[in-house]
Structures are given as structure tokens and as C-alpha cells.
């Protein structure tokens, strides 16, 4: 591994793990108040895969960290919303790439 373009090479090995994109099938409850605090459980598959490192939920442009998970459920606390409406929910297992 090198952090300086190959001038110095570490003798330490690193691994990169792949995982399947998680799937989302349901959000419960499906609606809530504008103020924060509603506990939401997402149902789907693939939330507890080996290699996953940081489980985040994106609600439109807002990102929150999952509070708990199993392979088929992921729970988070909804943040304050600026206005009423519908939002897209996406999940990330590495804190970078999101899938819906």
C-alpha cells in the first residue's frame, strides 16, 4: 500500500471487501411529524453483511446514522424536516455509496 503515489511502499497488506447492495421493501411507520424523534424501521435484506462498515440512511438530503440493524431490518431516528412531503430513502453500508 502507498499513500504518496508509490514513492514509499508499505509491507502491510490491506484488504478490500465487496458486498451486495441492500434492498429496501418497507418503511414503518410510513409517515410522521415534522419534528425529530420518530423511530423508523426499514425492512429489506442485506443490512448486516460482512464488510459493511458504516450504516447510514439518507432521507432526501438529510443523512442519519442507523441506531440498530439485523440482516432484514435497519432502525434510525428521523431528524427534523423543513416541510411536509414525500422523500426518497436510501441506505449506505460504507458511509459513501447509497442505494434505494
Secondary structure, 3 states (H helix, E strand, C coil): CCCCCCCCCCCCCCCCCCCCCCEEEEEECCCCCCCCCCEEEEEEECCCCCCCCECEEEECCEEEECCEECCCEEEEECCCCCCCCCCCEEEECECCCCEC
